[in-house]
Amino acid sequence: MDDMDVSPEWWRRPFRVFQTNIREIDSGLDVARNVADVRAFGCNAWLLNTGGIVSHYPSALPHQHPSPWLKDRPSGDLVGDAVVAAHEAGLRYMARCDFSKLHRDQFEQHPDWFYVSPRGTRQIYNGLYATCPTGPYYQEKSFEVFGEILDRYPVDALFINWYMHPLRDYSGVRHGICQCSSCQREFAAYSGGMALPREERFDDPAYPLWRRFSEHVLLDLAERLRTFVKARNRGCALLLTRNPDVVDKEVNNALDRPLPLWRYETGEAVRTLASTYPDRPVSVRTVLFLDIPYRFSAEQPGMVELTLAQTIANGAVPYAYVLGHTANQPDRKNWPQTRRLLHFHRDNEALYDGSESAAEVLLVSPAQAEEAYGAAAEAKAVAARRGAYRALVESHIPFDVLPDNRLEVAAADGRLGRYRAIVLPNAAALSDAQAAALDAFVERGGGLVASYETATRDAEGRPRPDGQIALRSLGAARVLAARDAPKELRGAYLRVTRREDLADLPETDLVPVDRAFLYVEPRGGATPSFAFIAPTPYGPPEKCWWDESYETAHPGLLWHRFGRGRTAYFPWPLDALFYGHSLPECRSLLAHAVRSVAGGSQLETDLPPQVEVTLRRQPSSGATLLHLVNSSGHQDRSYHPAMPVFDARLALRADGPDGPLHQARSVALAQDLAVSQDGPWSRIALPRVDLLDLIVLRR
């Protein structure tokens, strides 16, 4: 264990994970071979199946099923052998448990532990019965499993797989909301006497409440498990998405996933989780196989390396995952790329130790709006969030992501105050307290950009009276009317009235508007921009014209001063339109608004939009860490090698108290880069950018 960090909370330092998600027949695996392979990948933690559905040790618990293949080991104990071998090689041992299913014998003895569908049937998959997180197996027996593992072995971490309510099975079949006795009892207590919903329908008032209840069950259990683990071994980390020591996120592919594939899934997840749990590291499980039905076919190397590159560039823990173990993989075509990226992190881990985001822009994820919109969430909230995200990436604006339900926490702990601008992509559902926090941010000198129905509902999704907009800092006081029927706006435009608001598209005089437009009442002192043109005729060609009766003075953008800050409000879904149609006008409008209310750019570059820029800092060394992630290899469902970019330029604003930057070194190229000073800017020459580079900047 000479190579291992001996501090109690070892996970506070950079690490890398390799997971061998073994089958029950793999209990006789060659531990020494797997340990050597994990180290060869550049990892210093090995995650291995330990307990739950199958225990790979001789468990004494009556509800556990030790693998029959443990007989293939002289010791009869894979976990015991693996923990010793891992620690001797300087690896952390991370124990995987899965409490989502049990064998039939346990169902016959304890039917109250298990899921019951709205039709009264059980969920059975490959001979295993689905359990319910609200029931006694999760709520009581999971503690027994953790306790037995912690008492027997000095494990370094515990991870729970499939930590969710079992609405679907591995084939994607939807089984519905559990109706077991525990769910009925606990939901009634949580809801004040309501009956469980039987269908996943947002028009049933019980369903949105059940969604909150289900999250409450998982959060509460995670917190109790974490407390239990710490009482036994404070040097053991809990990996989960909810209330963890290390925040866990899996990134995978799926055969039936519709286009467009969201290439920024990894980066968005890391940014969001890092701000949700700002004091805890985030890990990303990169799945090396194609999909659940094809666990023995390797994923495209290009997708794997792009996932790992985004993980590293956003300061998260890189983590690779196979089904089986390292000695029985029939398809290893993505292993060279996996090794290369994990080695990149290993070789530069000293720079990642204690690093933090240096972004000056915050994108607020409209999580409450997603709940409020229900069935329309994908089109109205998710598309807006993704459109704004992609517009910021393609405009090379470094940013963080914060869920709207964490706004008050971030305001109270001072995090909001470090940003120059906040972006609200159709954050329709905001509480009065959240709106007040955002107004206070602007009043103190911050900038705010908002779109469409932002702040028109309360946090529960109820429309505010008389069309009121809760944010006093925006240039619109209330919504007078809305046009949002399907295809109602086809043929509508915004006429450019202030050229400076679309300066980078000088040949564009009209901006198309689709899906929705709000007629709003401007606040006193607001400056309007763009003029709405009502839907115009678009066929036949001879009739594609309009007269002045179509032209209106209704604004498509309102600028407003509030206290020492400034806001920009678009009463139409430009972000969702950018996600859906990739109109360059929408990207330009959003980027210009952000830079304007922020008081300028944090960086400037001539890099193509396919190259993402992230900005971090390491307080202990004073280094600025600028990552470049080149996603140019992604096309539809294909992930090719990134196309190299040559002879680019990048400038960082260096007019702060720390002064200009004088040194720049490319980690990928292993060379120093030319740096010059130009007023408040430090300009850097980039001779070549491939998939991933880390530019280390010093003053």
Buried (B, 14 or more C-beta within 10 A) or exposed (E): EEEBBEEEEBBBBBBBBBBBBBBBBBBBBBBEEBBEBBBBBBBBBBBBBBBBBBBBBBBEBEBBBBBEBBEBBEEBBBBBBBBBBBBEBEBBBBBBBBBBBBBEEBBEEBBEBBBBBBEEEBBBBEEBBBBBBBBBBBBEBBBBBBBBBBEBBEBBBBBBBBBBBBBBBEEEEEBBBBBBEBBBEBBEEBBEEBEBBBEBEBEEEBBBBBBEBBEEBBBEBBBBBBEBBBEEBEBBBBBBBBBBBBBBBBBBBEEEEEEBBBBBBBBBBBBBBBBBBBEBBBBBBBBBBBBBEBBEEBBBBBBBBBBBBBBBBBBBBBBBBBBBBBEBBEBEEBBEBBBBBBBBBBEBBEBBEBBEBBBBBBBBBBBBBBBBBBEEBEBBBBBBBBBBBBBBBBBBBBBBBBBBBBBBBBBEEEBBEBBBBBBBBBBBBBBEEBBBBBBBBBBEEBBBBBBBBBBBBBBEBEBBEEBBBBBBBBBBBBBBEBBBEEEBBEBBBBBBBEEEBBEEBEEBEBBBBBBBBBBBEBBEEBBBBBBBBBBBEEEEEEEEEBEEEBBEEBBBBBBBBBBEBBBBBBBBBBBBBBBBBBBBBBBBBBBBBBBBBBBEBBBBBEBBBBBBBBBBBBEEBEBBBBBBBBBBBBEEEEBEBBEEBEEBEBBBBBEEEEEBBEEBBBBBBEEEBEBEEEEEBBBBEBEBBBBBBBBBBEE
